[in-house]
Amino acid sequence: LFLSQQKNLSPDNFSLFSFWREVIAQLLFGGNLYITAGFITGILLLSAYFWRKLNISEKLYILQIVLVVVFSVFFVRQMITHYAISSFVPLILLSAALFYRLKGYIRKWFSAVTIIIAVIFLFINFQSYGLAENHGWTMAEGWNLPGVEKTAQFIFSDVRSSQWRTKYNVAMLIDAENQALPLRYFLDIWGYPPLPVESYDKAKVLYVVAEPGINLEKINMWEIASFGPYDIEKEWSIQNGFTLYRLGKKSV
């Protein structure tokens, strides 16, 4: 979810601090902006304090982060958090290195402080782990891996008992997976692969799985438009309102 979240702010309203506070909050602190502000302040202060003691690797971490910051200033200028992805690893490594350098000052309490910080970190991020959610990580509400496999099983059974075994294709109106790569995985390993993603026009049948409330007739998507005029021949209920449709060529 983190990589897909964004706020549509105009470049005139762009705030560098707000952008990075949002990025780090989503990455490390379960969206808590106050803790994140303290974390950013601590990283800046510790980096300045230990600068002469940092090794070349740690200074390279800082350089990479700075370059991403510069990139966000001149090229991003919107609250699109995934543009900061290349700073994630150096930020985490730098944070760990700076914290470890505090060991000389709190040697007696270092292990206890480490455990306390780890517990606090797990606690404030617990909700973001999604352990009680009804969907998979980064997936739409109500959609998960069992739903994907169930959908693929419906398609597999229908294709195997029909005459268009090598003349069908698949698409999805879920999570921007228009070309239905999750479905293609199962259908490929089961031995009935759909046509390639560039061959929607050659399919005799197109299977489309859609989120609840979607009207296929109002969808202007390349995968469906390439298939051409169609009739809905059959549909299956998957779970939580998600539906699989079998589209056939409309007879003229």
Disulfide bonds with the S-S distance in Angstrom:
none
